[in-house]
Amino acid sequence: KELVVVNVHNSAYDKGGVIKAQQMEYIRNFCLEEYEKGNYVLLGGDWNQCPPDFPFDQLAAQNPFAYSQINIEKDFLPNEWTWCYDQDTPTNRKNRTAYVEGESFVTIIDFFLISPNIEMLDIETIDMGFDYSDHQPVRASFKLL
């Protein structure tokens, strides 16, 4: 078995969603093919979408610019695959304006996806107050089964 690690950075600016749909189809096919080979599959990064079923505005104090964020489809992969994220800490802020805690729109678009033969042990978004980027780092540990 091989450990297949993929750094994801999907398109953010895609009116109509054509590019994102192509990227997600490629990712789905890649994941399934690698897992069928018996490999461990771990993807992480900036999906520019929220995890399935995560309310995009759950962490936002307000929605001053009527932001919205799409979610990855719940049936993107079989249920045995796991979406891993820290649901309590935002990973991204919108950068139309300077960041103001409690006012700027924040959400989660940086996270991991793991195949059924991997177990998530721990995950944490490191809250740096968006001092250095419009994203915050996510640290996770996993166990190969």
N, C-alpha and C positions, 0 to 999 in steps of 0.2 A: 504494500500500500504506500501511496505517496500522500504527503500533506500539500494540498493545493491552496495557496493563499493568494487572494486577489484584492488589490487596492481599487476601490470603486470611486469614480467621480463622474456621475452622470450629468447630462446637460441641464443647466439652470434656465437658459433662455431659449425656449422652444415653443413658440406660438403654435397652437394646434396639437402639440404633443407628439408629432411624427417621429422626431429624433429619439425622444425618450422611449417611445413604444418600440422602436428598433433596438435600442440599447437593452431594454428589459427582455425582449425576446431572445437576444443573443445571450444574455446572462442566464436566463432560464435554461436554454438548451445546453450551455456550457456546464452549468451546475449538474444537471441530470446526467449528462454524458460522463462527467468525471466521477460522480457518485456510483454510476452503474459499473465503472471500471473497478470499484472497490476502494476508491480514494476518499480521503478526508477532505472536505471542501469548506473553506472559511473565507468569507468575503467581508470586507469592512471599508468604510470610508464615507464620503459625502454622496448620498444617494439623490440629493435634491428632491426628495419626496419623504413623507413621513412613513413610519412603519404601518403595516396593516392595522386597522382598527384604533390607531392612536389619534385622539382628537387634536387636530393641528393647532388649536388655540388653547389647549389645556394649561399651558404654562404662561400664557400672555396675560399681563395685567389688564391690558386693553387692546383694542384693535383699531388704532387711530387712522390708519390708512386703508382699512378694509382689506387687509392682507388675507390670503388664503394659501393653502399648501395642499397639494394632492397627496393621497395615500397610495401606497403600493397595494394592488389588488389582493384581497384575502386569499384567493385561490391561486396566487402566483406560482407556488410550489406546493407539493403535498404537505399535509398537516404535520408530518414528522420533522420537517425542517423548522428551525427555530430562529426567530428574530430576537436579537439581543440588544437591549438598550436600557439606559438608566432613565426611568420615566419621571423622575423628580427634578432633573436638572437639564436646562436647555443646552443644545449644542450649537445653535445658530441664532443669529440676530439679523434682522433686516437692516441694511446699511444705507437706506435713503437719507437718514440723518445720523448725527452723532449718537452714540449709545447713551441712554439715560435709564439707569436701573429702575424698574417698575413702570416705565413708560414705553420703552422700545419694544417692538414686537419680537418675540422669541419663540422658538419651537425646536423640535428634534428632527434633524435630517441626517445626522451622522450616527451610524450604528453598524452592527454586524449581522450576518446571516450565516448559520452553521448547518451542516448536513446532519442527518440523524445519528451518525457514528461519532459525533462530538458532543460533549456536555459543557455548558457554560458554568464555570465555578463562581465567577464574580465579574461585575461590571460597574464602572463608575465614570461619570463625566466629571472632569476636573474643572471646577468653577473658578475661572480666572477673571471673571467680570468683563470678559471680552476686551481686555486691555491690549491684546496683541493681534487680534484677528476678529473677523465676524463669525468665527467658529471657535469651539472649545474642544480640547483633547478628550478622548474617551479611552480609558484603560480597561482592559478585560483580561481574564485568564480562563483557559479552556483545558479540558481533559479529553484526550483521544480514547475512545472506547474500543 
